[in-house]
Structures are given as structure tokens and as C-alpha cells.
Amino acid sequence: MDMRTLGPNGPEISVVGFGAWEAGGTEWGSNEPEERIIEAMHAGIDAGMNWIDTAEVYGPHRSEEIVGRAVAGCPDDVSVFTKVAPKDAGSGFAPEQVGGAIRRSLSRLGLDHVDLYQLHWPDETGVPIEDTWGAMAEVQDEGLVRHIGVSNFDRELIERCLAIRQVDSVQMEFSLLVQDDRAELLPWLAEHGIAYLAYSPLGAGILTGALAPDHVFPDDDWRSGKLWDDEQPELFRPGAFQENVAKAERLRPIAERLGTTPAALALRWVVEAAPTVVAIAGSRDPDHARSNARAGVLTLDAATLAEIGAIFR
């Protein structure tokens, strides 16, 4: 598995890591048994993934608990990343809330520290980011977290954090279908040595090639639009979904030519977007986890990258 550095002074992490949002079991339709989810995590680790990304709100709490069970018997070099969210979804961003949240996450995970602690999304309750990031620096100084990062933050908020303490990572949505950060944010982060953790690199399943144009998601799957404000996510709106599925299908002959899968191809394209990018690939299926890990050893030449990119312009 190819490796990259987490932040300017961080550990070497695999270019593909395991995403544990689905393990929470509340937003991706009916859940798999915990044993099968743990088997999927172990399959990813055995295939070269050396980190798992979770969060307190996944479940809530259930994902962290499952990750804790999964890593209990794993080698020490398997890193765990988690996140704290603003009120009311999460623990909150006030300094005392951040300190309490990490301790509760560590209890659920069965760990004495996590390798990366992240702010899940910007706070809208009025807590100044300077207060929150100062609290993140404090839990880092206490040794409860090794590295600190943010998720879904724009450059202005990142710069306000940088004025207080190094930001080791930024987690954002990025895929062949969502390339908003490619032109400006990615190069700027690379200049500052900040790792970019790409979430939903498979377009929430579209880029796996497993979804048909007439696929219907159950009401308890967020992609149905029935969970969050009763609004269809942009990638899955009628018309857009069918167009995206058609584009994803055009990856299949390229993947077959290279002896790989459409999912691995799409993941590798994400990793090749910048030298600081790693991809968070979630699954509850051991075979899918192993397939996702294949992106970590895949080589794509410039012509193939351009061929893939042309499909999604």
C-alpha cells in the first residue's frame, strides 16, 4: 500500500483508509451484524489500510464502539481518527465540551489516545473557532490526541485555526463527481503541509458501478432524501443520478483493461489529485474493503488519468 504523511510531522498513513460512517447503522439502510462490520474492518487492515476514520455522531456512538472492538486485537500501527461535532448533533464546541467529548470517545474506543481528532463541521451556535481550536490544542498537549484537524471547513476558518496551532488535516468531500477543491484549496493545503482526507471518494456508492439507473434507496438510507430535511442529495436527484450512473459505467472498460475494478480506479484518481490526498473508503462488506484497498497499489499513467478525468468534466 502506498503511504503518505499525515500533516507536516505526522505518521505515514496508507493512501486508502477505512471509513466507519456506515458502521453507525443509522443512515445507510439496514445494518449488517457487528461481527461482519468488524470482519470488513479487519479485511481492510489486512489488505494494507492502517487507519480507520469514525466520529461520535455515527450511530451516534455505535461506530466508535465497533471500531474499538475491531482495533482491540490489531497491531499498534493501526491509527484511529475520530471527530467531535457541534451542538445539538454532537457534544459541542465550547472548550469544556471538547475536553469531555474526547474522553468519552476514548472510553468507547477503549484507547488512551487517538491519532487524529477532528472538528466535524463548522459551529453555528456562536462559539468562536479560536476558543474551540484552543481546546483542541489543549487535548493535544495532554496527550489525548496526537494530531488535530478539521472537516468541512473553508480556507478562512482554517487560517484562523492555523494562527493558534498547526492544522494537520482537512477532511472534505472529493471524488470524480465532486471536484470543488481541486483548483484552489488542494494546492493551498499542500503548500502548508496539511493532509487532505477525501470523504465520499466513491460518490456515496455511485462510482462503484454497482448502482443501476433505476435503483431505489430505502427510506432509512440518507441517499433517498427521506432522512435529512426531506431533500434529495444533489448527486441523487432525479436526472442527475441517472447521469452520474452513466458516467460511472464508462469507467468499467478502463478498469477491465487494467485488470482492476471501477471502485479502485475512482479511488486511485482521487489519490492522484495531489500528493497530500488520502481517501476514506467505507464499507460493511469484507470483499468490498479488500477491493477498495487495491487502489493503494494501483498505478495509473498520465494518459489514463486524463481519460478518466475527461468523462467527468
C-alpha positions in Angstrom: 0.0 0.0 0.0 1.4 3.4 -0.9 1.8 5.8 2.0 1.6 9.5 2.7 2.3 11.7 5.7 -0.4 13.0 8.0 0.4 16.7 8.3 3.8 18.2 8.4 5.1 15.9 11.2 2.6 13.1 11.3 2.9 9.4 10.8 2.9 7.6 7.5 -0.7 6.6 6.6 -2.0 4.4 3.8 -3.4 6.3 0.8 -6.7 4.5 1.4 -8.2 4.2 4.9 -11.3 2.6 6.3 -14.3 4.9 6.7 -16.6 3.8 9.6 -19.7 6.1 9.0 -21.7 3.2 7.6 -20.8 1.2 10.8 -23.0 3.6 12.8 -26.0 1.9 11.2 -28.5 4.8 11.2 -28.2 6.4 7.8 -27.2 3.7 5.3 -30.3 1.4 5.4 -30.5 -1.8 7.4 -27.2 -2.6 9.1 -25.0 -5.6 9.0 -24.3 -7.6 12.2 -21.4 -6.1 14.2 -19.3 -9.2 13.6 -19.5 -8.7 9.8 -18.6 -5.0 10.1 -15.6 -5.9 12.2 -14.7 -8.5 9.6 -14.8 -5.8 7.0 -12.5 -3.6 9.0 -10.1 -6.4 9.5 -10.2 -7.2 5.8 -9.2 -3.6 5.0 -6.4 -3.7 7.6 -5.1 -7.0 6.3 -5.1 -5.5 2.8 -2.9 -2.6 3.9 -5.2 0.1 5.3 -3.5 1.3 8.5 -6.2 3.8 9.8 -9.9 3.9 10.5 -11.9 7.2 10.5 -15.0 7.4 12.7 -17.0 10.1 14.7 -19.1 10.5 17.8 -22.2 11.2 15.7 -22.0 8.0 13.7 -24.8 5.9 15.3 -24.4 8.0 17.4 -21.6 6.4 19.3 -22.1 2.9 17.8 -19.4 3.3 15.2 -16.8 4.3 17.8 -17.8 1.3 19.9 -17.5 -1.1 16.9 -14.1 0.4 15.9 -12.9 -0.1 19.5 -13.8 -3.7 19.2 -12.2 -4.0 15.8 -8.8 -2.5 16.8 -8.5 -4.2 20.2 -6.6 -7.1 18.7 -4.9 -5.2 15.9 -1.2 -4.2 15.6 -0.2 -0.9 17.3 0.4 0.8 14.0 -3.3 0.9 13.1 -4.3 4.5 13.7 -7.8 5.7 14.8 -9.2 9.0 13.8 -12.4 10.4 15.2 -14.4 13.7 15.4 -16.4 16.0 17.7 -19.5 17.7 16.3 -21.2 21.0 17.4 -24.4 21.0 19.5 -27.1 19.7 19.1 -25.9 16.8 16.9 -22.7 16.3 18.9 -21.0 17.2 22.2 -20.5 20.8 21.3 -17.5 23.1 20.5 -17.2 25.0 23.8 -13.8 24.3 25.4 -15.2 22.2 28.2 -17.3 20.3 25.8 -14.4 19.4 23.6 -12.5 18.1 26.6 -15.4 16.0 27.7 -16.1 14.7 24.2 -12.6 13.3 23.6 -12.6 11.5 26.9 -16.0 9.8 26.1 -14.8 8.9 22.6 -11.6 7.3 24.1 -13.8 5.3 26.5 -15.9 4.0 23.7 -12.9 3.2 21.6 -11.0 1.6 24.5 -7.9 3.7 23.8 -5.8 6.1 25.8 -5.4 8.4 22.8 -6.4 8.8 19.1 -4.0 9.6 16.3 -6.2 12.3 14.8 -9.0 14.3 16.4 -11.2 16.5 14.1 -13.9 19.2 14.3 -16.7 17.6 12.2 -18.2 20.7 10.7 -18.3 24.4 11.5 -20.2 25.6 14.6 -23.3 27.8 14.1 -24.2 28.2 17.8 -21.8 31.2 18.3 -18.7 29.5 19.8 -15.7 31.3 18.4 -13.5 29.0 16.4 -10.5 30.4 18.3 -11.9 29.0 21.6 -12.6 25.6 20.1 -9.2 25.3 18.4 -7.5 26.4 21.6 -9.3 23.5 23.3 -8.2 21.1 20.6 -4.6 22.3 21.2 -5.1 21.6 25.0 -6.2 18.0 24.5 -3.3 17.5 22.1 -0.9 18.9 24.8 -2.5 16.5 27.3 -1.6 13.6 25.0 -5.2 12.5 24.5 -4.8 13.1 20.7 -1.6 13.0 18.6 -2.8 15.3 15.8 -5.7 17.7 15.2 -7.7 18.5 12.1 -10.9 19.9 10.7 -13.7 18.7 8.4 -15.9 20.7 6.1 -14.1 24.0 6.9 -13.3 26.7 4.3 -10.0 28.4 3.9 -10.9 31.4 6.1 -11.7 29.1 9.1 -8.6 27.0 8.5 -6.4 30.1 8.6 -8.0 31.2 11.9 -7.1 27.8 13.3 -3.5 28.0 11.9 -3.0 31.2 13.8 -3.3 29.2 17.0 -1.9 25.7 16.3 -0.9 23.7 13.2 -3.8 22.1 11.4 -2.7 18.6 10.5 -5.6 17.6 8.2 -8.7 18.8 6.4 -11.5 16.3 5.6 -13.7 17.3 2.7 -15.9 15.6 0.1 -14.0 14.9 -3.0 -14.5 12.5 -5.9 -14.7 12.3 -9.6 -18.3 13.7 -9.1 -17.3 16.4 -6.6 -14.2 18.3 -7.5 -14.8 21.7 -5.9 -11.5 21.8 -4.0 -9.2 20.7 -6.9 -8.2 24.1 -8.3 -7.7 26.2 -5.1 -7.9 24.5 -1.8 -5.9 21.4 -2.6 -2.8 23.4 -3.8 -3.0 25.8 -0.8 -3.2 22.9 1.7 -0.2 21.3 0.0 1.8 24.5 0.5 1.1 24.3 4.2 1.8 20.6 4.5 -1.8 19.9 5.5 -3.2 16.4 4.7 -6.4 16.2 2.7 -8.7 13.4 3.7 -11.2 12.8 0.9 -14.6 11.6 2.1 -17.2 10.0 -0.2 -14.5 9.4 -2.8 -16.8 6.9 -4.5 -19.7 9.3 -4.8 -21.6 7.5 -1.9 -21.6 4.3 -4.0 -22.3 5.7 -7.5 -18.7 5.2 -8.6 -18.5 1.6 -7.6 -20.6 0.7 -10.7 -23.0 -1.3 -8.5 -26.0 1.0 -8.8 -28.5 0.8 -11.7 -30.2 3.9 -13.1 -33.5 2.8 -11.6 -32.1 1.9 -8.1 -34.5 2.9 -5.3 -33.0 3.6 -1.9 -34.9 2.7 1.3 -36.3 5.5 3.4 -33.8 4.9 6.1 -30.9 5.5 3.7 -29.8 9.2 3.5 -29.4 8.9 -0.2 -33.2 8.6 -0.5 -33.7 12.1 0.7 -36.1 11.0 3.4 -33.7 11.5 6.4 -32.3 15.0 6.2 -34.9 17.8 5.7 -36.7 15.5 3.1 -34.4 16.8 0.4 -32.7 14.6 -2.2 -28.9 15.0 -2.1 -27.6 16.6 -5.2 -25.8 13.6 -6.6 -29.0 11.5 -6.3 -31.7 13.9 -7.6 -33.7 12.6 -10.5 -31.9 13.1 -13.7 -28.6 13.9 -12.0 -28.4 10.4 -10.5 -29.0 8.7 -13.9 -26.4 10.9 -15.5 -23.9 10.1 -12.8 -24.5 6.4 -13.0 -24.0 6.6 -16.8 -20.6 8.3 -16.3 -19.6 5.7 -13.7 -20.4 2.9 -16.1 -17.9 4.4 -18.5 -15.2 3.5 -16.0 -15.8 -0.2 -16.4 -14.0 -0.8 -19.7 -11.0 1.2 -18.4 -11.0 -0.9 -15.3 -11.3 -4.1 -17.2 -8.4 -3.1 -19.5 -6.2 -2.5 -16.4 -7.4 -5.7 -14.6 -9.0 -3.8 -11.7 -12.4 -2.6 -10.6 -14.3 0.7 -11.2 -14.1 1.5 -7.5 -10.4 1.0 -7.3 -10.0 3.2 -10.4 -12.1 6.0 -8.9 -10.3 5.8 -5.6 -6.9 6.0 -7.3 -7.9 9.0 -9.3 -8.7 10.8 -6.0 -5.3 9.8 -4.5 -3.5 11.1 -7.6 -5.2 14.6 -7.4 -2.5 15.9 -5.1 0.4 14.5 -3.1 -1.3 15.3 0.2 -4.6 13.4 -0.6 -5.7 10.2 1.0 -9.1 8.6 0.5 -11.7 7.4 3.1 -13.4 4.3 1.7 -16.3 3.0 3.8 -17.9 -0.4 3.6 -19.6 -3.0 5.7 -18.6 -5.8 3.3 -15.2 -7.6 3.6 -14.9 -8.2 -0.1 -15.6 -4.5 -0.9 -13.0 -3.4 1.7 -10.4 -5.6 0.0 -11.4 -4.3 -3.4 -11.1 -0.7 -2.1 -7.6 -1.4 -0.8 -6.4 -2.4 -4.3 -6.4 1.3 -5.2 -3.4 1.7 -2.8 -1.2 -0.3 -5.1 -2.7 0.7 -8.5 -0.6 2.6 -11.0 -2.2 5.0 -13.4 -0.2 6.8 -16.1 -1.0 10.4 -17.2 -2.9 9.2 -20.3 -5.2 7.1 -18.2 -5.8 9.8 -15.6 -6.7 12.2 -18.4 -9.0 9.6 -20.0 -10.8 9.2 -16.7 -10.9 12.9 -16.0 -12.4 13.6 -19.4 -15.5 11.5 -18.5 -16.3 13.7 -15.5 -15.7 17.2 -16.9 
